[in-house]
Amino acid sequence: MNKNFQALLLEQQNGKVSASIQQIDEQQLPEGDVTIAVEYSSLNYKDGMVLQGIGRLVRSYPHVPGIDLAGRVIHSQSPDYQVGDHVILTGWRVGEVHWGGYAERARVRSEWLVPLPDGLDCRTAMSLGTAGVAAMLAILALEDYGLRPGAGEVLVTGGAGGVGSIAIAYLSALGYPVVTSSGRPEAEDYLRALGATRILPRAELALPLERPLESEIWAGCVDAVGGNTLARILAETALHGAVASVGLAGGNQLGSSLLPFLLRGVGLLGIDSTTCPQTRRLQVWKRLAQSLPKAQLEAITREVALDDLPQLGKEILAGRVRGRVVVNVGG
Ligand SMILES: NC(=O)c1ccc[n+]([C@@H]2O[C@H](COP(=O)([O-])OP(=O)(O)OC[C@H]3O[C@@H](n4cnc5c(N)ncnc54)[C@H](OP(=O)(O)O)[C@@H]3O)[C@@H](O)[C@H]2O)c1
């Protein structure tokens, strides 16, 4: 007998995308060798774009969004996963090209999955989600470039956002002195509670560069903003420091000179959590679980239901969502 499940479904009519909660037949699920009862999903900047139908991320409708999911395997044709296993999925264009996590059921390819690591439950894993994977990829890339506690201040831009908040909490827990930038003066207490020692106004870092090199300030940076901000940070990065470029909330252009690279050996490290190889993903989730700043993560997370998402999609694009949002799918 066919079973129905609840999902947030996007439909397109006359070029306009609308969202509604619908009952879907399991037979409509896409092909894949593992079926999951989704327990939690999350909200990321990219989910906001998909929910609003912008950026041409979705290829065909009707579509189930949600780029992250965590849940329990209920059917498996893969030798790697058994019924009852708990798994995480982030990226691989799930929720964009493929149906995603805003539904009680997901059918996916086993090679996209990561086993839920020891020390995490599904809700905590989604409190991290793609934002956590991107933040930890950035930290690992900076460490690979040589960053260690004691090297100097590490900057995190877009501090009150998902990637920013998680990066501050982990860097601080790992012993780095963390400075952050934010456009929200009212978030000062929030950012200090995460471990930020100094907070810069967002506008200060976004000023256009007047010189190719500025005084050296940053030993490293996790940048969620891009644009003028990234150009300025590169010019302010100290000798043999590095900047991990994670996001473009402030623009996707980069007007920088080559001097930070050629005269200071500064590294510009690209982060792509979507296609990150499996071995690195496993390393990322292990580190996320091992160094978990549990209390801080809980404090930055709020829980919502599927029908809250259309409104929250608008808010995250407007920069009005603070920290992380987990979605209780309850499959
Ligand atoms: N490379 C990857 O794999 C990867 C993975 C996840 C996310 N991302 C990208 O990383 C960025 C952050 O994602 P997220 O999910 O953390 O989104 P988010 O929660 O909306 O955070 C973005 C933050 O950037 C700041 N911001 C917003 N608009 C800005 C503007 N016009 N100029 C400067 N700063 C601005 C805001 O922080 P304040 O209010 O504190 O200033 C905002 O909270 C996005 O661009 C996203 O696409 C990339």
The ligand as an ORCA input file, in Angstrom:
! r2SCAN-3c Opt
* xyz 0 1
  N      30.768     28.372      0.340
  C      29.891     27.582      0.946
  O      29.983     26.374      0.914
  C      28.761     28.228      1.694
  C      28.013     27.501      2.627
  C      27.026     28.167      3.370
  C      26.768     29.514      3.120
  N      27.496     30.154      2.155
  C      27.303     31.587      1.907
  O      27.742     32.266      3.069
  C      26.942     33.433      3.270
  C      26.301     33.358      4.640
  O      25.384     32.270      4.663
  P      24.437     32.067      5.933
  O      23.613     30.879      5.677
  O      25.237     32.215      7.180
  O      23.483     33.369      5.758
  P      22.942     34.369      6.877
  O      22.563     33.624      8.089
  O      21.937     35.229      6.194
  O      24.223     35.258      7.235
  C      24.732     36.254      6.386
  C      25.207     37.422      7.229
  O      25.937     38.339      6.406
  C      25.728     39.664      6.844
  N      25.180     40.451      5.725
  C      23.945     40.352      5.163
  N      23.810     41.230      4.162
  C      24.982     41.894      4.080
  C      25.469     42.951      3.248
  N      24.709     43.486      2.289
  N      26.737     43.382      3.447
  C      27.507     42.841      4.402
  N      27.104     41.857      5.244
  C      25.857     41.392      5.069
  C      24.713     39.593      7.993
  O      25.459     39.550      9.208
  P      25.478     40.817     10.222
  O      24.032     41.206     10.394
  O      26.124     40.312     11.460
  O      26.287     41.881      9.513
  C      24.047     38.265      7.775
  O      23.530     37.730      8.960
  C      25.946     33.471      2.103
  O      26.485     34.253      1.063
  C      25.878     32.015      1.682
  O      25.471     31.873      0.346
  C      28.464     29.533      1.455
*
